[in-house]
Amino acid sequence: MREIVIEPVYMLTIAIMVLWVGAFLVRNLAFLSRYNIPTSVAGGILCSVVVAVIYYTADVRLKFDLGLRDTLLLAFFSTIGLSARLRLLLEGGKLLVVLLIAAVAFLILQDLGGILVAKLFGAHPAYGLMAGSISFAGGHGTSTTWGTLVEEHGLEGATALGLACATIGLIAGGMIGGPIARNLVTRHGLQGDRAAEAHTTSPETTEKAGPISLDGVLDALWLLAVCVGVGRIGHGWLEQAGVTLPGFLPCMFVGIVLTNLMDILKVKTSVSSIGLCSDVSLQLFLAMSLMSMELWTLATAVGPIMVVLVVQVVIMAVFARFVIFRIAGKTYDAAVISAGFAGLGLGATPVGIANMRAVTSKFGPSPTAFLVVPLIGAFFLDIANALIIQGFLSLPFFRWVG
């Protein structure tokens, strides 16, 4: 089989085309627009199907260089940090605590669902964890980390299973969030505050919008460069100290420190420009992630994976619809939060945010949702997930693993 490596510059070009095609599909296919499917999801899935067709028919594997995608992820979470002002965090403090407790309960349910499927197929329960919060809530990076550990204890194929579940979770997370929010909005007659839209520069902030200028964009890019650069250095120091964290967390933390320090010093920043950078990095990251999926890797275990997917989607949909929506207050913000939670619980935090942006673009802004969901998904969820996985592995029937 011939392998063709798609270099970053060409990957960027293809990703832009994927977003354009996705936007075209959402505009012209009623069901995509009706159920608030993000353009990056629509275009990215179509591209991955084309890549799979080339693989099977032309015996050619298109391998994408993901270095640029990973940098975009760091930039995106840096914009989340730059939007996380402590005064706003205090406003949503109670809701944040309640949702964090709910997230812990969900992670436990997700792992129990995976273990149940593993038992159904007569597999070791550790495979259930790989098909639970490790892959779905954790994503590709967590799957690789824990999969390697599990394989060291004799469970072959754990990493491949985790990566396959993480891949299909990205798709599922981007597909169910919009329909859940639409159902909640229409059933309960909810609507965003359109009057607030003129004062909303991006979904993360309620500050008065200003024009996007070259100076503003340059300031935003400089701040992102500082966040990514200092964050990468900090991540390296933490690794040397034996502390393992996702690479984006230090970058987001630097952004939080910077934006609150600038607030104290009364240094103005262009929130409009930061919001634009957030949109661009998010959409390109998701497009690159979805279009580079190697769908043929799912074929070897399609039966068990489909069973896992059905179980996890049902758990996620029921939890978002009947638990998250209720504890978040059964308001419009709660509906948007439910869509975001569905995305980050099955796929990744960027998927959840893309879901929320698709919903708010149709029904109106929700600054509260864009405050709490990124903080839960980008920071608290990973920490809680690591502790819960360790807790399961400490149980008697897991004692020989880890």
C-alpha positions, 0 to 999 in steps of 0.5 A: 500500500502506498502512503502519502503524507499530507504536510501541514500547509496542505492540511490547512488548505484542505481543512478550509475547504472542508469547512466551506463544504460543511457550511454548504451542506448545513445551509442546503440540507434541512436536517443538518440545519434543523438539528444544529450540526456544526459545519466542521462536523458535517464537512469533516465526516464527509472528508473522512469518508472520502479518505476511506474510499481512497484507502479501499479503492486506490490502495492509498493511505492518506496520512495527515501531519497533525502538528498544526492541529495540535498547535491550534488546540493549544491556541483554542484553549488559550482563548478559553483562558483569556476569556475566564475572568474570575469575576465572571467565574464567581458569578457562575460559581454555584452552577459550576460546583453543581455541574462538576458534581454531576460530571463526576457522577456521569464519568462513573456511569460511563465507566460502568456502561463500558464495563457492562459491555466488556462483561457482555463480550466476556472481556476483562473489565479493564477493556470496559474502562478503555471503552468508557471515560478513558476514550469518550470523555478522555479522548485520544490523548487519554486513550493512548496514555492509559492504553499503553499502561493496560497493555503492559499488563497483558491486555493486547489491543487496549490502545487500538480499542480506546482510539477507535472509541475516541474517534467514533465518540467525536462523531457522536458527540457532534451529532447528538448535542444539537438535537438534544438542545433543539428538543429542550428549546422547543419543548419548553419554549425557551429562547436566548436574549436577543437584546444581549447579542449586541453586547456579546462579542463572543459566546464567552463574554458579555463585554461591549463589542468593539470593531475588529482591527489589525491592532486588535488581532495582533494584540490577540495573536501576541497574547496567544503566543505568550500563552502557548509558549509559556504553557509549553515550557510549564508543561515540560517542567511538570513532566520533569517533576513527574506530573502528567497533565494534558498539554493544553491545561498549562496554556489555558492557565497562563491565559487565565493569569494573563487576563485577570492580571490585565484586569487588575492593571486595567489593560484593555484587550480586544475581546472581539479579536480574541473571540475571532481567534477562538472561532478560527482555531476551534473550527480548524481544529475540529475539521482537521481532527474529523477529516483525518479519522482513519475509519477503516481502523474501526472495521476490525471490531465494528460489532463490539464498538457499535454496542459500546457506542449505543450504550454510551450514547444512550447514557449521555443523551439521558443524562444530558436531557434529564439530569444536566438540564434540570440541575442547571435550572431548566432555562435556555442556558441549561439547554445550551449547557446540555448540548455542550455537555453531550459534546464533551462527554462523548467527544472532547471539549471543542466538540461541546463548544462547537455544539453550543455555538451551533445552538446559540447561532440559531436561538440566541447567545448564552454567556453562562453556558460558555463560561461553565462548560469550557471550565468543566471540560478543559480542566475539572473533567480531566482531573476527575476522570484520572481520579475515577479511573484510578479508583476503578483500577484499585478495586479487587477485580482490577488489582492485577492491572496498574 
